[in-house]
Amino acid sequence: MARRTVADRLAEALGLVLGTQQLPLRLRGWDGSVAGPPGAPVVAVRSRRALRRLAWSPGQLGLGRAYVAGEIEIEDDVFETFDALRSVGRLAEKGSVPTPTARERLALAGTALRLGAVGPEPAPPAEEVDLGRVGRRHSRGRDAAAIAHHYDVGNEFYELVLGPSMVYSCAVWASPDVGLEAAQEAKLDLVCRKLGLSGGDRLLDVGCGWGGLAIHAAQRCGATVVGITLSEEQAQLARKRVAEAGLTDRIEIRVQDYRAVDDGPFDAIASIGMSEHVGRAHMPAYARQLHDLLRPGGRLLNHAIAWNAGTATWNPDTFIARYVFPDGELLGLGETVGLLEAGGALEVLDVEALRQHYALTLRAWVRRLEAHWDAAVAASSPGRARVWRLYMAACALAFESGELGLNQVLLRRPGGEQPPLRRDWI
């Protein structure tokens, strides 16, 4: 009888777990052996430590840890491979995977022993964070720590991923062929038009990033801008870019929590990709704060990712929470609108869905990351580059499938001049 290879045993174990021998992946073992359907995306399991991680943390967290640590490698197109991996996860989540029999569980235990998957839990990769001991969730100190984890990973790294615009939010694509820079400029222009910005208007940019919107609003619309961020590294580069554009008299960049802003009123407020960090329980206070900072008739644009697959609750033990957006919380569109307009403090003027645009944006970022892989690793770490590759590729697929959405909600504070009769801002 032929000797059973590592890949044979891995494929058999995966088939038992999934309840099928029609595997969506081709597996390569650390001994060089290969098993699985020809033509399927290849996942290389480089170390027994990957199996130990999965034994201790089954599901996306264990898989993510193994990938970030380099113990699992993607050999083919990242999107095709992650789509196959997500299909495995969907089978389990839908309950379509049968419970292994006692005999199958015994076989799995034997396989685990033979492959060296039994042993102490490996330490998580250095890129993992757990903010459970850093104060109360969504306190100002803990929010600052969460933002620093994601955004203070090196401005050079972000420039390699985002491109010259340094805009880290969904672009607006006239077509898939226009290119990332043109699509980001179109998004900034759309935001300014929706806010009705003109010369002399005062804009508050909540979560200003590296200053892209602030510079655009000042240059193209003549606005005076206050941009706030909790990231020291973002603020440093944003101020440099403002100075290089000759706009220091029109733009002020602050390291400041939105809850600490007290120098309103503003004619308009943009919150682009920031409310995902606020938290469900704090959304009413967030809406009240921004309402109070607006002049009567002033507009607020809230641009945020939405969870479209039912009601989601915050879970600290997911890959996203541990590696990407600690304490981040996604709401559905209906819930977001309801919280923003609660009590009639803010009036909804328009809602626009940009889900497909974010899928295109994420794919463009992944292409840039892969094209500049060695430089991105040098600017951060191998694990950090792997985190961004995994999360951006997986999110692109989630936007394409409709699991995630991206919506711009335009609101106004009642009073002042009446808004145009219909969509004059587009």
C-alpha positions, 0 to 999 in steps of 0.5 A: 500500500502507498504511504499516506502523505501529509496532504492526504491526511489533511484532505481526509480530515477536512472532508470529515469536518465538512461532511463531503469529499468534494473539497473546494481546495487543493492542499499542499503539506509541509512534506511537499505532497499535494491532495485535492481536486486538480485546478482548485486553488492551492493552500499550502500548510507549511507547519504543524503549528497551523493545525495546533492553532486550528485545534485551539481556535477553530474557525476564522481566528485560528485560520487567520493566526496561521496565515498571519504567522506564515504557517499557511500560504496562498499559492494562487489568486488570493480572491479565488482562494479566499472565496473557496475558504469562505465557502467552507465557512459558509457551510459551517455557519449554515449548519449544513455540515453534519456532526461527525459520528463517534467513529469519525471523531476518533479518526480525526483525533488519530489524524491530529496525533499523527500530524502533530496537531496535539500540543500547547496552544501557540502564542498569537502573532505579534500583530494581534491585539486584545484591548480587553484590559485597556479601559472601558470599550469606547472610552476616549483612551481605548478608542485612541488605542484602537485607532493607533493599532490600525492607523499608526502602522507607518505612513509609508505602508499606507502610501504603498497600498492607497496610492498618492491620494492617501484616501482610505475609504470607498472610491466612486468609479464611473467605470472599472477602468478609470483608475484608483486616483480618478475614482478617489477624486470623484468620491471627494468631489461627490462629498463636497457637492452633497455638502453644498460647500462653497467659498467661506463655508466652514467644514468639520472633517471627522476622521480626516485621515491624511487630509485628502478631503480637507485639501480637496474642499479647501482647493476646489470649494474655498472652504475652511476646514478643521480635520480631526483624527486620533492617529498621531501619524496621520496628523503629522503627514496630513499637516505636511501635505497641507503645508505643501499645498499652501493651505495652512491658513485654511486647514487645521489638523488636530489630534482630537476626539470628536466628543471634545470638539467645542468650537462650532458652529460648522456649515457642514460636517463630513464623517467618512469611514469613522462611525464604524468606530463609534459603537452601537450604544454610542451612536445617539450621543454621536448624532447629538454631538454632530447636530450641536456642532452644525449651524441650523440648516447645516449638512452632515454626510455620514459615509459608513460600511453597513452589515447587510446579513442581519443583526450583528453584535460585537465579538472580540474573538474574530479576526477583524476584532483582533487584527484589523479594527479593534472595537469596530462595530457595523450596523445595518443601514436602517439602524444607522438611519434610525439612530442618526435621525432619532428625535427629529434632531437631524433630517435625512435628505438622501441615502446612496448605496455604493457597495459595488464601488467599495469592492472595486476599491478594495481590489485596487488596494490589494493589487497595489499591496501585491505589486509593492509586497517587498516594500510593504513588508519592509515598511511594516512586517510580514505579518502586517502585510498578510493581515491587510491582504487577507482582510481587504481581499475577504472584504472585497468578496463580502461587498461583491456578495452583498454581505457588506454594504457601503452607504452615504447618508446625507442629513441636515440640522433643521432650520436655516434655508430649505434644501433644494427640491431634489438632488441638486447636490449630485 
